[in-house]
Amino acid sequence: MHSNQTIFSKEACEKKLNELMELVEQIEQQWEFKTNKETQSHHWSVNDIYKKEGA
């Protein structure tokens, strides 16, 4: 069976993986900052209403 996949060197894969992991870390930090900032906003009260009603 023949595939058209390109084969990368181990070093290239590790470099790309590290770049992706750093990017994910940045996104997670931004997301935490954003959600922490919005904790006091009115959007969260809607979630509380659903929880009280057993949704």
PDB file of N, CA, C and O in Angstrom:
ATOM      1  N   MET A   1       0.838  -1.188   0.000  1.00  0.00           N
ATOM      2  CA  MET A   1       0.000   0.000   0.000  1.00  0.00           C
ATOM      3  C   MET A   1       0.878   1.245   0.000  1.00  0.00           C
ATOM      4  O   MET A   1       1.823   1.350   0.782  1.00  0.00           O
ATOM      5  N   HIS A   2       0.562   2.172  -0.871  1.00  0.00           N
ATOM      6  CA  HIS A   2       1.381   3.378  -1.014  1.00  0.00           C
ATOM      7  C   HIS A   2       0.676   4.572  -0.383  1.00  0.00           C
ATOM      8  O   HIS A   2      -0.527   4.761  -0.559  1.00  0.00           O
ATOM      9  N   SER A   3       1.444   5.379   0.359  1.00  0.00           N
ATOM     10  CA  SER A   3       0.858   6.592   0.937  1.00  0.00           C
ATOM     11  C   SER A   3       1.645   7.812   0.473  1.00  0.00           C
ATOM     12  O   SER A   3       2.828   7.717   0.145  1.00  0.00           O
ATOM     13  N   ASN A   4       0.982   8.940   0.451  1.00  0.00           N
ATOM     14  CA  ASN A   4       1.608  10.186   0.016  1.00  0.00           C
ATOM     15  C   ASN A   4       2.122  11.024   1.189  1.00  0.00           C
ATOM     16  O   ASN A   4       2.437  12.202   1.019  1.00  0.00           O
ATOM     17  N   GLN A   5       2.204  10.432   2.354  1.00  0.00           N
ATOM     18  CA  GLN A   5       2.636  11.186   3.523  1.00  0.00           C
ATOM     19  C   GLN A   5       4.113  11.533   3.429  1.00  0.00           C
ATOM     20  O   GLN A   5       4.937  10.712   3.025  1.00  0.00           O
ATOM     21  N   THR A   6       4.430  12.761   3.810  1.00  0.00           N
ATOM     22  CA  THR A   6       5.819  13.202   3.841  1.00  0.00           C
ATOM     23  C   THR A   6       6.442  12.722   5.145  1.00  0.00           C
ATOM     24  O   THR A   6       5.812  12.783   6.201  1.00  0.00           O
ATOM     25  N   ILE A   7       7.661  12.254   5.068  1.00  0.00           N
ATOM     26  CA  ILE A   7       8.358  11.782   6.265  1.00  0.00           C
ATOM     27  C   ILE A   7       9.301  12.882   6.739  1.00  0.00           C
ATOM     28  O   ILE A   7      10.155  13.354   5.989  1.00  0.00           O
ATOM     29  N   PHE A   8       9.132  13.279   7.996  1.00  0.00           N
ATOM     30  CA  PHE A   8       9.968  14.325   8.585  1.00  0.00           C
ATOM     31  C   PHE A   8      11.015  13.695   9.496  1.00  0.00           C
ATOM     32  O   PHE A   8      10.831  12.588  10.002  1.00  0.00           O
ATOM     33  N   SER A   9      12.101  14.405   9.693  1.00  0.00           N
ATOM     34  CA  SER A   9      13.124  13.918  10.618  1.00  0.00           C
ATOM     35  C   SER A   9      12.611  14.038  12.051  1.00  0.00           C
ATOM     36  O   SER A   9      11.707  14.822  12.341  1.00  0.00           O
ATOM     37  N   LYS A  10      13.204  13.250  12.932  1.00  0.00           N
ATOM     38  CA  LYS A  10      12.823  13.271  14.344  1.00  0.00           C
ATOM     39  C   LYS A  10      13.025  14.670  14.919  1.00  0.00           C
ATOM     40  O   LYS A  10      12.197  15.153  15.691  1.00  0.00           O
ATOM     41  N   GLU A  11      14.133  15.323  14.539  1.00  0.00           N
ATOM     42  CA  GLU A  11      14.439  16.665  15.047  1.00  0.00           C
ATOM     43  C   GLU A  11      13.367  17.669  14.618  1.00  0.00           C
ATOM     44  O   GLU A  11      12.930  18.499  15.415  1.00  0.00           O
ATOM     45  N   ALA A  12      12.954  17.584  13.363  1.00  0.00           N
ATOM     46  CA  ALA A  12      11.926  18.502  12.858  1.00  0.00           C
ATOM     47  C   ALA A  12      10.607  18.288  13.599  1.00  0.00           C
ATOM     48  O   ALA A  12       9.910  19.249  13.925  1.00  0.00           O
ATOM     49  N   CYS A  13      10.273  17.037  13.861  1.00  0.00           N
ATOM     50  CA  CYS A  13       9.043  16.722  14.593  1.00  0.00           C
ATOM     51  C   CYS A  13       9.099  17.261  16.015  1.00  0.00           C
ATOM     52  O   CYS A  13       8.131  17.847  16.500  1.00  0.00           O
ATOM     53  N   GLU A  14      10.237  17.063  16.686  1.00  0.00           N
ATOM     54  CA  GLU A  14      10.379  17.538  18.059  1.00  0.00           C
ATOM     55  C   GLU A  14      10.298  19.060  18.124  1.00  0.00           C
ATOM     56  O   GLU A  14       9.690  19.621  19.036  1.00  0.00           O
ATOM     57  N   LYS A  15      10.921  19.724  17.143  1.00  0.00           N
ATOM     58  CA  LYS A  15      10.891  21.188  17.094  1.00  0.00           C
ATOM     59  C   LYS A  15       9.450  21.674  16.921  1.00  0.00           C
ATOM     60  O   LYS A  15       9.012  22.589  17.618  1.00  0.00           O
ATOM     61  N   LYS A  16       8.728  21.067  16.000  1.00  0.00           N
ATOM     62  CA  LYS A  16       7.336  21.455  15.745  1.00  0.00           C
ATOM     63  C   LYS A  16       6.467  21.145  16.956  1.00  0.00           C
ATOM     64  O   LYS A  16       5.590  21.934  17.308  1.00  0.00           O
ATOM     65  N   LEU A  17       6.702  20.014  17.591  1.00  0.00           N
ATOM     66  CA  LEU A  17       5.939  19.645  18.777  1.00  0.00           C
ATOM     67  C   LEU A  17       6.151  20.666  19.891  1.00  0.00           C
ATOM     68  O   LEU A  17       5.198  21.076  20.552  1.00  0.00           O
ATOM     69  N   ASN A  18       7.406  21.075  20.097  1.00  0.00           N
ATOM     70  CA  ASN A  18       7.691  22.079  21.119  1.00  0.00           C
ATOM     71  C   ASN A  18       6.995  23.401  20.811  1.00  0.00           C
ATOM     72  O   ASN A  18       6.473  24.058  21.712  1.00  0.00           O
ATOM     73  N   GLU A  19       6.989  23.790  19.531  1.00  0.00           N
ATOM     74  CA  GLU A  19       6.304  25.027  19.131  1.00  0.00           C
ATOM     75  C   GLU A  19       4.811  24.932  19.435  1.00  0.00           C
ATOM     76  O   GLU A  19       4.210  25.877  19.945  1.00  0.00           O
ATOM     77  N   LEU A  20       4.225  23.787  19.117  1.00  0.00           N
ATOM     78  CA  LEU A  20       2.796  23.596  19.360  1.00  0.00           C
ATOM     79  C   LEU A  20       2.480  23.605  20.851  1.00  0.00           C
ATOM     80  O   LEU A  20       1.479  24.183  21.274  1.00  0.00           O
ATOM     81  N   MET A  21       3.338  22.961  21.650  1.00  0.00           N
ATOM     82  CA  MET A  21       3.117  22.920  23.090  1.00  0.00           C
ATOM     83  C   MET A  21       3.193  24.325  23.693  1.00  0.00           C
ATOM     84  O   MET A  21       2.406  24.665  24.576  1.00  0.00           O
ATOM     85  N   GLU A  22       4.140  25.140  23.215  1.00  0.00           N
ATOM     86  CA  GLU A  22       4.244  26.516  23.690  1.00  0.00           C
ATOM     87  C   GLU A  22       2.999  27.310  23.313  1.00  0.00           C
ATOM     88  O   GLU A  22       2.495  28.109  24.103  1.00  0.00           O
ATOM     89  N   LEU A  23       2.515  27.082  22.106  1.00  0.00           N
ATOM     90  CA  LEU A  23       1.320  27.775  21.636  1.00  0.00           C
ATOM     91  C   LEU A  23       0.109  27.390  22.488  1.00  0.00           C
ATOM     92  O   LEU A  23      -0.670  28.253  22.892  1.00  0.00           O
ATOM     93  N   VAL A  24      -0.044  26.100  22.757  1.00  0.00           N
ATOM     94  CA  VAL A  24      -1.152  25.621  23.586  1.00  0.00           C
ATOM     95  C   VAL A  24      -1.073  26.252  24.975  1.00  0.00           C
ATOM     96  O   VAL A  24      -2.091  26.663  25.531  1.00  0.00           O
ATOM     97  N   GLU A  25       0.130  26.328  25.533  1.00  0.00           N
ATOM     98  CA  GLU A  25       0.321  26.921  26.850  1.00  0.00           C
ATOM     99  C   GLU A  25      -0.117  28.390  26.858  1.00  0.00           C
ATOM    100  O   GLU A  25      -0.781  28.841  27.791  1.00  0.00           O
ATOM    101  N   GLN A  26       0.256  29.124  25.817  1.00  0.00           N
ATOM    102  CA  GLN A  26      -0.145  30.533  25.705  1.00  0.00           C
ATOM    103  C   GLN A  26      -1.662  30.659  25.630  1.00  0.00           C
ATOM    104  O   GLN A  26      -2.252  31.524  26.277  1.00  0.00           O
ATOM    105  N   ILE A  27      -2.290  29.795  24.841  1.00  0.00           N
ATOM    106  CA  ILE A  27      -3.750  29.836  24.693  1.00  0.00           C
ATOM    107  C   ILE A  27      -4.418  29.525  26.030  1.00  0.00           C
ATOM    108  O   ILE A  27      -5.381  30.190  26.413  1.00  0.00           O
ATOM    109  N   GLU A  28      -3.908  28.512  26.742  1.00  0.00           N
ATOM    110  CA  GLU A  28      -4.482  28.155  28.040  1.00  0.00           C
ATOM    111  C   GLU A  28      -4.380  29.319  29.013  1.00  0.00           C
ATOM    112  O   GLU A  28      -5.331  29.600  29.743  1.00  0.00           O
ATOM    113  N   GLN A  29      -3.228  30.006  29.034  1.00  0.00           N
ATOM    114  CA  GLN A  29      -3.043  31.143  29.930  1.00  0.00           C
ATOM    115  C   GLN A  29      -4.007  32.272  29.579  1.00  0.00           C
ATOM    116  O   GLN A  29      -4.608  32.877  30.466  1.00  0.00           O
ATOM    117  N   GLN A  30      -4.155  32.554  28.286  1.00  0.00           N
ATOM    118  CA  GLN A  30      -5.077  33.606  27.852  1.00  0.00           C
ATOM    119  C   GLN A  30      -6.513  33.234  28.210  1.00  0.00           C
ATOM    120  O   GLN A  30      -7.291  34.089  28.633  1.00  0.00           O
ATOM    121  N   TRP A  31      -6.865  31.965  28.042  1.00  0.00           N
ATOM    122  CA  TRP A  31      -8.218  31.494  28.346  1.00  0.00           C
ATOM    123  C   TRP A  31      -8.495  31.627  29.842  1.00  0.00           C
ATOM    124  O   TRP A  31      -9.563  32.096  30.234  1.00  0.00           O
ATOM    125  N   GLU A  32      -7.528  31.213  30.687  1.00  0.00           N
ATOM    126  CA  GLU A  32      -7.691  31.341  32.132  1.00  0.00           C
ATOM    127  C   GLU A  32      -7.857  32.801  32.517  1.00  0.00           C
ATOM    128  O   GLU A  32      -8.708  33.136  33.341  1.00  0.00           O
ATOM    129  N   PHE A  33      -7.047  33.673  31.923  1.00  0.00           N
ATOM    130  CA  PHE A  33      -7.127  35.100  32.212  1.00  0.00           C
ATOM    131  C   PHE A  33      -8.503  35.633  31.819  1.00  0.00           C
ATOM    132  O   PHE A  33      -9.123  36.391  32.565  1.00  0.00           O
ATOM    133  N   LYS A  34      -8.969  35.226  30.640  1.00  0.00           N
ATOM    134  CA  LYS A  34     -10.267  35.686  30.133  1.00  0.00           C
ATOM    135  C   LYS A  34     -11.395  35.190  31.030  1.00  0.00           C
ATOM    136  O   LYS A  34     -12.270  35.973  31.400  1.00  0.00           O
ATOM    137  N   THR A  35     -11.396  33.917  31.386  1.00  0.00           N
ATOM    138  CA  THR A  35     -12.481  33.368  32.203  1.00  0.00           C
ATOM    139  C   THR A  35     -12.424  33.928  33.619  1.00  0.00           C
ATOM    140  O   THR A  35     -13.471  34.154  34.226  1.00  0.00           O
ATOM    141  N   ASN A  36     -11.229  34.156  34.161  1.00  0.00           N
ATOM    142  CA  ASN A  36     -11.113  34.754  35.488  1.00  0.00           C
ATOM    143  C   ASN A  36     -11.668  36.171  35.481  1.00  0.00           C
ATOM    144  O   ASN A  36     -12.319  36.599  36.434  1.00  0.00           O
ATOM    145  N   LYS A  37     -11.402  36.894  34.394  1.00  0.00           N
ATOM    146  CA  LYS A  37     -11.875  38.267  34.253  1.00  0.00           C
ATOM    147  C   LYS A  37     -13.398  38.307  34.163  1.00  0.00           C
ATOM    148  O   LYS A  37     -14.026  39.249  34.647  1.00  0.00           O
ATOM    149  N   GLU A  38     -13.988  37.292  33.548  1.00  0.00           N
ATOM    150  CA  GLU A  38     -15.435  37.277  33.332  1.00  0.00           C
ATOM    151  C   GLU A  38     -16.202  36.614  34.473  1.00  0.00           C
ATOM    152  O   GLU A  38     -17.430  36.551  34.431  1.00  0.00           O
ATOM    153  N   THR A  39     -15.505  36.124  35.479  1.00  0.00           N
ATOM    154  CA  THR A  39     -16.167  35.398  36.560  1.00  0.00           C
ATOM    155  C   THR A  39     -17.250  36.255  37.207  1.00  0.00           C
ATOM    156  O   THR A  39     -18.291  35.737  37.611  1.00  0.00           O
ATOM    157  N   GLN A  40     -17.015  37.550  37.306  1.00  0.00           N
ATOM    158  CA  GLN A  40     -17.974  38.448  37.947  1.00  0.00           C
ATOM    159  C   GLN A  40     -19.046  38.955  36.978  1.00  0.00           C
ATOM    160  O   GLN A  40     -19.955  39.675  37.390  1.00  0.00           O
ATOM    161  N   SER A  41     -18.951  38.590  35.710  1.00  0.00           N
ATOM    162  CA  SER A  41     -19.897  39.122  34.724  1.00  0.00           C
ATOM    163  C   SER A  41     -21.246  38.409  34.805  1.00  0.00           C
ATOM    164  O   SER A  41     -21.371  37.364  35.444  1.00  0.00           O
ATOM    165  N   HIS A  42     -22.247  38.986  34.152  1.00  0.00           N
ATOM    166  CA  HIS A  42     -23.609  38.453  34.199  1.00  0.00           C
ATOM    167  C   HIS A  42     -23.746  37.116  33.483  1.00  0.00           C
ATOM    168  O   HIS A  42     -24.727  36.408  33.715  1.00  0.00           O
ATOM    169  N   HIS A  43     -22.811  36.744  32.628  1.00  0.00           N
ATOM    170  CA  HIS A  43     -22.923  35.491  31.884  1.00  0.00           C
ATOM    171  C   HIS A  43     -22.941  34.281  32.811  1.00  0.00           C
ATOM    172  O   HIS A  43     -23.596  33.280  32.520  1.00  0.00           O
ATOM    173  N   TRP A  44     -22.226  34.374  33.921  1.00  0.00           N
ATOM    174  CA  TRP A  44     -22.130  33.219  34.809  1.00  0.00           C
ATOM    175  C   TRP A  44     -23.424  32.972  35.573  1.00  0.00           C
ATOM    176  O   TRP A  44     -23.700  31.838  35.965  1.00  0.00           O
ATOM    177  N   SER A  45     -24.229  34.022  35.793  1.00  0.00           N
ATOM    178  CA  SER A  45     -25.486  33.833  36.516  1.00  0.00           C
ATOM    179  C   SER A  45     -26.426  32.911  35.742  1.00  0.00           C
ATOM    180  O   SER A  45     -27.216  32.185  36.346  1.00  0.00           O
ATOM    181  N   VAL A  46     -26.346  32.934  34.416  1.00  0.00           N
ATOM    182  CA  VAL A  46     -27.176  32.045  33.597  1.00  0.00           C
ATOM    183  C   VAL A  46     -26.812  30.591  33.882  1.00  0.00           C
ATOM    184  O   VAL A  46     -27.698  29.744  33.998  1.00  0.00           O
ATOM    185  N   ASN A  47     -25.526  30.294  33.996  1.00  0.00           N
ATOM    186  CA  ASN A  47     -25.084  28.931  34.313  1.00  0.00           C
ATOM    187  C   ASN A  47     -25.625  28.498  35.667  1.00  0.00           C
ATOM    188  O   ASN A  47     -26.044  27.353  35.830  1.00  0.00           O
ATOM    189  N   ASP A  48     -25.619  29.406  36.639  1.00  0.00           N
ATOM    190  CA  ASP A  48     -26.122  29.083  37.973  1.00  0.00           C
ATOM    191  C   ASP A  48     -27.613  28.759  37.930  1.00  0.00           C
ATOM    192  O   ASP A  48     -28.076  27.851  38.620  1.00  0.00           O
ATOM    193  N   ILE A  49     -28.366  29.509  37.114  1.00  0.00           N
ATOM    194  CA  ILE A  49     -29.805  29.257  36.978  1.00  0.00           C
ATOM    195  C   ILE A  49     -30.031  27.847  36.429  1.00  0.00           C
ATOM    196  O   ILE A  49     -30.880  27.113  36.935  1.00  0.00           O
ATOM    197  N   TYR A  50     -29.270  27.464  35.392  1.00  0.00           N
ATOM    198  CA  TYR A  50     -29.415  26.122  34.819  1.00  0.00           C
ATOM    199  C   TYR A  50     -29.082  25.044  35.851  1.00  0.00           C
ATOM    200  O   TYR A  50     -29.768  24.025  35.935  1.00  0.00           O
ATOM    201  N   LYS A  51     -28.037  25.271  36.627  1.00  0.00           N
ATOM    202  CA  LYS A  51     -27.643  24.281  37.634  1.00  0.00           C
ATOM    203  C   LYS A  51     -28.749  24.101  38.668  1.00  0.00           C
ATOM    204  O   LYS A  51     -29.044  22.977  39.074  1.00  0.00           O
ATOM    205  N   LYS A  52     -29.365  25.213  39.097  1.00  0.00           N
ATOM    206  CA  LYS A  52     -30.437  25.142  40.097  1.00  0.00           C
ATOM    207  C   LYS A  52     -31.628  24.358  39.566  1.00  0.00           C
ATOM    208  O   LYS A  52     -32.310  23.668  40.324  1.00  0.00           O
ATOM    209  N   GLU A  53     -31.878  24.462  38.268  1.00  0.00           N
ATOM    210  CA  GLU A  53     -33.014  23.771  37.673  1.00  0.00           C
ATOM    211  C   GLU A  53     -32.665  22.342  37.259  1.00  0.00           C
ATOM    212  O   GLU A  53     -33.498  21.630  36.699  1.00  0.00           O
ATOM    213  N   GLY A  54     -31.440  21.933  37.537  1.00  0.00           N
ATOM    214  CA  GLY A  54     -31.038  20.556  37.279  1.00  0.00           C
ATOM    215  C   GLY A  54     -30.697  20.254  35.834  1.00  0.00           C
ATOM    216  O   GLY A  54     -30.722  19.096  35.419  1.00  0.00           O
ATOM    217  N   ALA A  55     -30.382  21.275  35.070  1.00  0.00           N
ATOM    218  CA  ALA A  55     -30.040  21.057  33.655  1.00  0.00           C
ATOM    219  C   ALA A  55     -28.624  20.553  33.527  1.00  0.00           C
ATOM    220  O   ALA A  55     -28.154  20.311  32.415  1.00  0.00           O
TER     221      ALA A  55
END
